[in-house]
Amino acid sequence: MIVKSETLTARGRRTRAALLQAGREAFEQHGYDAVRIDDVCARAGVSHGTFYTYFDSKETLFGEVAGAAVGEMFAASVVGPAAPDDPYARVEAANQLYLRAWAANSRLLRMLEHIATGDDRFRGLLLELREVFVRRGAEGLRRLQEQGLADPDLDPRLTAIMLGGMVEHFAHVWLDLGERADERTAVDHLTRLWARAIGLTRPSTSEPDPPLTRTSTSEPDPPLTRTSASEPDPQPNEPDPQPKGTSASEPEPPFVRPADGGGGCMSGSGGKEDR
């Protein structure tokens, strides 16, 4: 019988979190198809039977791990009240935060996309997770339109999907496939393209924008790297397992007031009112 998370004891919550963290590490290191439930149990230091107290299958475990990763990206990409009030600056901040959040979670997100192509269950999960970010970006654009700062003829939802896809695909090409660019140039180009597409004007400065050109390959590699899942395995049969590092427990993505825009389909910026 699967024990519901809301009825777990403190020890049970720790065990469940340890399984989620162990699952995330195993999926990131070996890929979805190669991971066995016994591998996850060994990493978490629990018995095979204990796994089924909390999850009914590897698929269920992966779904929760992927959902937690998206929740982390959602929270990490919110532009808080400390950012400037200027919409352009907030879009820029959102793009920077998104690239950094992607670096920490891209392996799992690409894995989910791959599995979703042949599995209706995971396709539905992927669309459900994306919808949170698309809705936030669309409502952020709608707000800019109401303020007279963005092209009123643009469809907010389609625009959020298209521009978010641009940022997301660049993050993949840059951080996963190794396109050479420094973070400052990458964020600047993404922000200028996003702003021009919606008709958002950059605040006047004493110097004109430099032309959009390809970054020289002589520049150093980007400082962002995808996180590694190469931590040593825990010793088996440890009592009362504790999750290692950042817990991959299943936080639901928090809903915040819509953003000013920016970021990928798995991202958005926090509006001024986000507290």
For each residue, the residues with C-beta under 8 A, 3 or more apart:
1: 53
2: 52 53 54 55 56
3: 7 8 12 53 54
4: 7 8
5: 8 13 16 250
6:
7: 3 4
8: 3 4 5 12 13 16
9: 12 13
10: 13 14
11: 14 15 240
12: 3 8 9 15 16 53 54
13: 5 8 9 10 16 17 249
14: 10 11 17 18 240 241 242 243
15: 11 12 18 19 44 46 50 53 54 240 241
16: 5 8 12 13 19 20 54 249
17: 13 14 20 21 243 247 248 249
18: 14 15 21 22 44 45 46 241 242 243 244
19: 15 16 22 23 40 41 44 46 51 54 55 61
20: 16 17 23 24 61 64 65 68 243 247 248 249 250
21: 17 18 24 25 44 243 244 245 246 247 248
22: 18 19 25 26 40 41 43 44 234
23: 19 20 26 27 35 40 61 62 65 248
24: 20 21 27 28 65 68 69 108 229 248
25: 21 22 28 29 43 229 231 244
26: 22 23 29 30 35 39 40 43 229
27: 23 24 30 31 32 35 62 65 107 108 111
28: 24 25 107 108 227 229
29: 25 26 229 230
30: 26 27 34 35 39
31: 27 34 35 111
32: 27 35 62 111 114 115
33:
34: 30 31
35: 23 26 27 30 31 32 39 40 58
36: 39 40 58
37: 40 41 48 51 58
38: 41 42 48
39: 26 30 35 36 42 43
40: 19 22 23 26 35 36 37 43 44 51 58 61
41: 19 22 37 38 44 46 47 48 50 51
42: 38 39 45 233 236
43: 22 25 26 39 40 233 234
44: 15 18 19 21 22 40 41 234 241
45: 18 42 234 235 236 237 238 241
46: 15 18 19 41 50 51 241
47: 41 50 51
48: 37 38 41 51 52
49: 52 53
50: 15 41 46 47 53 54
51: 19 37 40 41 46 47 48 54 55
52: 2 48 49 55 56
53: 1 2 3 12 15 49 50
54: 2 3 12 15 16 19 50 51
55: 2 19 51 52 58 60 61 64
56: 2 52 60
57: 60 61
58: 35 36 37 40 55 61 62
59: 62 63 121 122
60: 55 56 57 63 64
61: 19 20 23 40 55 57 58 64 65
62: 23 27 32 58 59 65 66 112 115
63: 59 60 66 67 121 122 125
64: 20 55 60 61 67 68 250
65: 20 23 24 27 61 62 68 69 108 248
66: 62 63 69 70 108 109 111 112 125 129
67: 63 64 70 71 125 129 250 252
68: 20 24 64 65 71 72 248 249 250 251
69: 24 65 66 72 73 105 108 109 248
70: 66 67 73 74 105 109 129 132 253 266
71: 67 68 74 75 250 251 252 253 254
72: 68 69 75 76 101 104 105 251
73: 69 70 76 77 98 101 102 104 105 109 266 267
74: 70 71 77 78 132 133 253 254 266 267 268
75: 71 72 78 251 253 254
76: 72 73 97 100 101 104
77: 73 74 94 97 98 101 263 266 267 268 269
78: 74 75 97 256 259 268 269 270 274
79: 83 90 93 94 97 259 260 262 269 270 271 274
80: 83 270 274 275
81: 270 272 274 275
82:
83: 79 80 89 90 93 269 270
84: 89 90 93
85: 89 90 272
86: 89 90 203
87: 90 91 144 149 200 260 261
88: 91 92 191 195 200 201 202 203
89: 83 84 85 86 92 93 203
90: 79 83 84 85 86 87 93 94 259 260 261 262 269 270 271 272
91: 87 88 94 95 191 194 195 200 260 261 262 269
92: 88 89 95 96 187 188 191 262
93: 79 83 84 89 90 96 97 262 269
94: 77 79 90 91 97 98 259 260 261 262 263 267 268 269 270
95: 91 92 98 99 167 187 190 191 194 262 263
96: 92 93 99 100 183 187
97: 76 77 78 79 93 94 100 101 263 267 269
98: 73 77 94 95 101 102 167 171 262 263 264 266 267
99: 95 96 102 103 171 174 175 183 186 187 224
100: 76 96 97 103 104 224
101: 72 73 76 77 97 98 104 105 266 267
102: 73 98 99 105 106 109 168 171 172 175 264 266 267
103: 99 100 106 171 175 224 225 226 227
104: 72 73 76 100 101 226 227
105: 69 70 72 73 101 102 108 109
106: 102 103 109 110 171 172 175 176 226
107: 27 28 110 111 226 229
108: 24 27 28 65 66 69 105 111 112
109: 66 69 70 73 102 105 106 112 113 266
110: 106 107 113 114 172 176
111: 27 31 32 66 107 108 114 115
112: 62 66 108 109 115 116 122 125 126
113: 109 110 116 117 126
114: 32 110 111 117
115: 32 62 111 112 118 119 122
116: 112 113 119 122 123 125 126
117: 113 114 123
118: 115
119: 115 116 122 123
120: 123 124
121: 59 63 124 125
122: 59 63 112 115 116 119 125 126
123: 116 117 119 120 126 127
124: 120 121 127 128
125: 63 66 67 112 116 121 122 128 129
126: 112 113 116 122 123 129 130
127: 123 124 130 131
128: 124 125 131 132
129: 66 67 70 125 126 132 133 253 266
130: 126 127 133 134 265 266
131: 127 128 134 135
132: 70 74 128 129 135 136 253 255
133: 74 129 130 136 137 164 263 264 265 266 267 268
134: 130 131 137 138 157 160 161 164 265
135: 131 132 138 139 258
136: 132 133 139 140 256 258 259 268
137: 133 134 140 141 160 163 164 258 259 261 262 263 265 267 268
138: 134 135 141 142 156 157 159 160 258
139: 135 136 142 143 156 258 259
140: 136 137 143 144 160 258 259 260 261 268 269 271
141: 137 138 144 145 150 154 156 159 160 198 261
142: 138 139 145 146 156 258
143: 139 140 146 147 258 260 271
144: 87 140 141 147 149 150 198 200 260 261
145: 141 142 148 149 150 151 152 154 156
146: 142 143
147: 143 144 150
148: 145
149: 87 144 145 199 200 201
150: 141 144 145 147 154 198 199 200 261
151: 145 154 198 199
152: 145
153:
154: 141 145 150 151 158 159 198 199
155: 158 159
156: 138 139 141 142 145 159 160
157: 134 138 160 161
158: 154 155 161 162
159: 138 141 154 155 156 162 163 197 198
160: 134 137 138 140 141 156 157 163 164 261 265
161: 134 157 158 164 165 265
162: 158 159 165 166
163: 137 159 160 166 167 194 197 198 261
164: 133 134 137 160 161 167 168 263 264 265 266 267
165: 161 162 168 169 264 265
166: 162 163 169 170 190 193 194 264
167: 95 98 163 164 170 171 190 194 262 263 264 265 267
168: 102 164 165 171 172 264 265 266 267
169: 165 166 172 173
170: 166 167 173 174 186 190
171: 98 99 102 103 106 167 168 174 175 176 264
172: 102 106 110 168 169 175 176 177
173: 169 170 176 177 179
174: 99 170 171 177 178 179 181 186 222
175: 99 102 103 106 171 172 222 224 225 226
176: 106 110 171 172 173 226
177: 172 173 174
178: 174
179: 173 174
180: 215 217 219 221 222
181: 174 185 186 215 219 222
182: 185 186 215 219 220 222 223
183: 96 99 186 187 222 223 224
184: 187 188
185: 181 182 188 189 215 219
186: 99 170 174 181 182 183 189 190 215 222
187: 92 95 96 99 183 184 190 191
188: 92 184 185 191 192
189: 185 186 192 193 212
190: 95 166 167 170 186 187 193 194
191: 88 91 92 95 187 188 194 195 262
192: 188 189 195 196 202 209 212
193: 166 189 190 196 197 212
194: 91 95 163 166 167 190 191 197 198 200 261 262
195: 88 91 191 192 198 200 201 202
196: 192 193 199 200
197: 159 163 193 194
198: 141 144 150 151 154 159 163 194 195 261
199: 149 150 151 154 196
200: 87 88 91 144 149 150 194 195 196 261
201: 88 149 195
202: 88 192 195 205 209
203: 86 88 89
204:
205: 202 208
206:
207:
208: 205
209: 192 202
210: 213
211:
212: 189 192 193
213: 210
214:
215: 180 181 182 185 186 219
216: 219
217: 180
218:
219: 180 181 182 185 215 216
220: 182
221: 180
222: 174 175 180 181 182 183 186 225
223: 182 183
224: 99 100 103 175 183
225: 103 175 222
226: 103 104 106 107 175 176
227: 28 103 104
228: 231
229: 24 25 26 28 29 107
230: 29
231: 25 228 244 245
232:
233: 42 43
234: 22 43 44 45 238 241 244
235: 45 238
236: 42 45
237: 45
238: 45 234 235 241
239:
240: 11 14 15
241: 14 15 18 44 45 46 234 238
242: 14 18
243: 14 17 18 20 21 247 248 249
244: 18 21 25 231 234
245: 21 231
246: 21
247: 17 20 21 243
248: 17 20 21 23 24 65 68 69 243
249: 13 16 17 20 68 243
250: 5 20 64 67 68 71
251: 68 71 72 75 254
252: 67 71
253: 70 71 74 75 129 132
254: 71 74 75 251
255: 132
256: 78 136 259 270 271 274
257: 270 271 273 274
258: 135 136 137 138 139 140 142 143 268 271
259: 78 79 90 94 136 137 139 140 256 262 263 268 269 270 271 274
260: 79 87 90 91 94 140 143 144 269 271 272
261: 87 90 91 94 137 140 141 144 150 160 163 194 198 200 268 269
262: 79 90 91 92 93 94 95 98 137 167 191 194 259 267 268 269
263: 77 94 95 97 98 133 137 164 167 259 266 267 268 269
264: 98 102 133 164 165 166 167 168 171 267
265: 130 133 134 137 160 161 164 165 167 168
266: 70 73 74 77 98 101 102 109 129 130 133 164 168 263
267: 73 74 77 94 97 98 101 102 133 137 164 167 168 262 263 264
268: 74 77 78 94 133 136 137 140 258 259 261 262 263
269: 77 78 79 83 90 91 93 94 97 140 259 260 261 262 263
270: 78 79 80 81 83 90 94 256 257 259 274
271: 79 90 140 143 256 257 258 259 260 274
272: 81 85 90 260
273: 257
274: 78 79 80 81 256 257 259 270 271
275: 80 81
